[in-house]
Amino acid sequence: MAELNRQQMEALYKLFNKFALDDQRVYYENTISKHRAAASQVNKIRALLSFFTGLASAAAGLIVQYSFDGTGQCLLGNQAQTSLVGLVNSVVGARANCTFIQGMVLFFLLMAVVTPAFAAAFNILADLYQWDRLITIYDTALENIEVADARSPDPEMDDMTYLASLRAFAEGTLGVMYDETAQWGQLIRTPPQLEEFIQQEREKAGTLGGDADALPAAPKVDGKATTGTSATNAGNTQTTAKTDENTAQG
C-alpha cells in the first residue's frame, strides 16, 4: 500500500471525525437524554402512586375512626359524640349521611389496593427497559469517546507524527464503539470447530497439491466443459455408443 501524503491524511481525518466520531457522540448524547427522560417520568409516576397509596390508607383509617364506633355503628346522627362529625355535617350538608361515609371509605380502600398494583407495573417496566443501566453504559462511552477525541492529530505535527496520531485517534474511537457494542452480548463469531475443519481441509488440499478454495472442474466431452444435465446426457450417450460397438463385434 502506498504511503499517504499530507493532504490524504488530513482528508481522512476530516471524514472520520465528521462521519464517525461526531455522529457517534451525537448518538450517545441523544440516547442518554431519551433514557433519562423516560426514567424520570417513570420515577415520578411511581412516587405519585406511592403518595396516593399512603394518602388513601390514612384517609380511610381516619374516616373509620371518627365516623364509626367500636361496634361498627355510624356516629353521623349523633353530633355530640365527636366534633369531627359536626364538621363533616357542616361541610357536606344534607348529603352527609352514613351511606356517603361508607362509600368514601370503600373508595379509599380500593384506591389503597389498586395504586400499589399500578406502581408494581411501573417497577416491572423500569426493570424491563433498564434505563439506569443504559444511561451508565452510554455515559461511560461518551466519556471515553472524548478521550479518543483528545488524540486527534494537530495540523502543526510533522507527517510521521500526524500519521501516528491519526491511527491512535481512529483506533481509540473504534475501540470505544467496539466496547459499547460488546455490552449487548457476545459478538457473532465463526464456531471454533468449523474453523478447525476448514483449516484441516486446506492442509489436506495443500498436501495433495490442490486448492481447497477452488471450485471442482466440470467434466469435458469432446474438449468442451459440461455441467449438470448436459454432463449426464453426454455420459449416457458415450455408454450407449460403447454398448452398440460391443454388440456389433459380438
LOVO-299867 format. One record per residue (C-alpha): x, y, z; residue in three letters. Coordinates in steps of 0.5 Angstrom, whole numbers, padded with zeros to 4 digits, always signed. Each point is the difference from the previous one (the first is absolute). Layout:
XYZALA
...
! end
This chain:
+0000+0000+0000MET
+0003+0007-0002ALA
+0002+0005+0005GLU
-0006+0005+0002LEU
+0002+0007-0002ASN
-0002+0006+0005ARG
-0006+0002-0004GLN
-0003-0007+0000GLN
+0002-0001+0008MET
-0004+0007+0001GLU
-0006-0002-0004ALA
+0000-0007+0003LEU
+0000+0004+0007TYR
-0006+0004-0002LYS
-0004-0005-0003LEU
+0001-0005+0006PHE
-0001+0006+0005ASN
-0007+0002-0003LYS
-0003-0006-0002PHE
+0003-0005+0005ALA
+0002+0004+0007LEU
-0005+0006-0001ASP
-0006-0005-0002ASP
+0001-0005+0006GLN
+0001+0006+0005ARG
-0007+0003-0002VAL
-0003-0007+0000TYR
+0003-0001+0007TYR
-0003+0007+0003GLU
-0007-0001-0003ASN
+0000-0007+0002THR
+0002+0002+0007ILE
-0005+0006+0000SER
-0006-0005-0002LYS
+0001-0005+0005HIS
+0001+0005+0006ARG
-0007+0003-0002ALA
-0003-0007+0000ALA
+0003-0002+0006ALA
-0002+0007+0003SER
-0007-0001-0002GLN
-0001-0007+0003VAL
+0003+0002+0006ASN
-0005+0006+0001LYS
-0006-0005-0001ILE
+0003-0005+0005ARG
+0001+0006+0005ALA
-0007+0003-0001LEU
-0003-0007+0000LEU
+0003-0002+0007SER
-0002+0007+0002PHE
-0008-0001-0002PHE
+0001-0007+0004THR
+0002+0003+0006GLY
-0005+0005+0000LEU
-0006-0005-0002ALA
+0002-0004+0006SER
+0001+0006+0005ALA
-0007+0003-0002ALA
-0004-0007+0000ALA
+0003-0001+0007GLY
-0002+0007+0003LEU
-0007+0000-0003ILE
-0001-0007+0003VAL
+0003+0002+0007GLN
-0004+0007+0000TYR
-0007-0003-0003SER
-0001-0007+0003PHE
+0000-0002+0007ASP
+0003-0007+0002GLY
-0006-0004-0002THR
+0000+0003-0007GLY
-0006+0005+0001GLN
+0000+0006-0004CYS
+0001+0006+0005LEU
-0002+0005-0005LEU
-0007+0001+0003GLY
+0003+0002+0007ASN
+0004+0006-0001GLN
+0001+0001+0008ALA
+0005-0006+0000GLN
+0005+0003-0004THR
+0002+0007-0003SER
+0002-0003-0007LEU
-0006-0003-0001VAL
-0003+0007+0000GLY
+0005+0003-0004LEU
-0002-0005-0005VAL
-0007+0001+0000ASN
+0001+0008-0001SER
+0004-0001-0006VAL
-0004-0006-0003VAL
-0007+0003+0002GLY
-0006-0004-0002ALA
+0005-0005-0004ARG
+0004-0002+0006ALA
-0003-0007+0002ASN
+0002-0007+0002CYS
+0000-0002-0007THR
+0004+0005-0002PHE
+0005-0001+0005ILE
+0000-0007-0001GLN
+0001+0001-0008GLY
+0006+0004+0002MET
+0003-0005+0004VAL
-0001-0005-0006LEU
+0003+0005-0005PHE
+0007+0001+0004PHE
+0000-0007+0002LEU
+0000-0002-0007LEU
+0005+0005-0002MET
+0005-0002+0005ALA
+0000-0007-0003VAL
+0000+0002-0008VAL
+0005+0005+0001THR
+0006-0005+0002PRO
-0002-0004-0006ALA
+0001+0005-0005PHE
+0006+0002+0004ALA
+0003-0007-0001ALA
-0002+0000-0007ALA
+0005+0006-0001PHE
+0005-0003+0004ASN
+0000-0006-0005ILE
+0000+0005-0006LEU
+0006+0003+0003ALA
+0004-0007+0001ASP
-0002-0002-0007LEU
+0003+0006-0003TYR
+0006+0001+0005GLN
+0000+0008-0002TRP
+0005+0001+0006ASP
+0005-0006-0003ARG
-0001+0003-0007LEU
+0002+0007+0003ILE
+0006-0002+0003THR
+0002-0004-0006ILE
+0000+0006-0005TYR
+0002+0005+0005ASP
+0007-0004+0001THR
+0000-0001-0008ALA
-0001+0008+0000LEU
+0006+0001+0005GLU
+0004-0005-0004ASN
-0001+0003-0007ILE
+0002+0007+0003GLU
+0007-0003+0002VAL
+0000-0003-0007ALA
-0001+0007-0003ASP
+0006+0002+0004ALA
+0004-0004-0004ARG
-0002+0004-0007SER
+0006+0002-0004PRO
+0003+0007+0000ASP
+0001+0004-0006PRO
+0007+0002+0003GLU
+0002-0007+0000MET
+0005-0003-0005ASP
-0002-0005-0005ASP
+0002-0006+0004MET
-0003+0002+0007THR
-0006+0002-0004TYR
-0001-0007-0002LEU
+0001-0003+0006ALA
-0004+0005+0004SER
-0006-0002-0006LEU
+0001-0007+0002ARG
-0001+0001+0007ALA
-0006+0004-0001PHE
-0003-0005-0004ALA
+0001-0006+0004GLU
-0002+0004+0006GLY
-0006+0002-0003THR
-0002-0007-0003LEU
+0002-0003+0007GLY
-0005+0004+0003VAL
-0005-0003-0005MET
+0002-0007+0001TYR
+0000+0000+0008ASP
-0007+0003-0001GLU
-0003-0005-0004THR
+0003-0005+0004ALA
-0004+0002+0006GLN
-0006-0004-0004TRP
+0003-0007+0000GLY
+0005-0004-0004GLN
+0002+0002-0007LEU
-0002-0004-0006ILE
+0006-0005-0001ARG
+0001-0006-0004THR
+0000-0006+0004PRO
+0007-0003+0002PRO
-0002-0007-0002GLN
-0002+0003-0007LEU
+0007+0004-0001GLU
+0004-0006+0002GLU
-0004-0004-0005PHE
+0002+0005-0005ILE
+0007+0000+0001GLN
+0001-0007+0000GLN
-0003-0001-0007GLU
+0004+0006-0002ARG
+0006-0004+0003GLU
-0002-0007-0004LYS
-0001+0004-0006ALA
+0007+0003+0000GLY
+0003-0007+0001THR
-0003-0002-0006LEU
+0002+0006-0004GLY
-0007+0002-0001GLY
-0004+0006+0003ASP
-0006+0000+0005ALA
-0003+0006-0002ASP
+0000-0001-0008ALA
-0007-0003-0003LEU
+0000-0007-0003PRO
+0001+0000-0007ALA
-0005-0002-0005ALA
+0000-0007-0004PRO
+0002+0001-0007LYS
-0003-0003-0006VAL
+0004+0001-0007ASP
+0004+0005+0003GLY
-0006+0004+0003LYS
-0002+0001+0007ALA
-0007-0002+0002THR
-0004+0000+0007THR
-0006-0003+0003GLY
-0005-0003-0005THR
+0005+0001-0006SER
+0006-0004+0003ALA
-0005-0005+0002THR
-0003+0000-0007ASN
+0007-0001-0003ALA
+0002-0005+0004GLY
-0007-0004-0002ASN
+0002+0001-0007THR
+0007-0003+0001GLN
-0003-0006+0004THR
-0005-0002-0006THR
+0006+0001-0005ALA
+0004-0005+0003LYS
-0005-0005+0001THR
-0002+0000-0007ASP
+0007-0001-0002GLU
+0001-0006+0004ASN
-0007-0003-0003THR
+0003+0001-0007ALA
+0007-0003+0002GLN
-0004-0006+0003GLY
! end
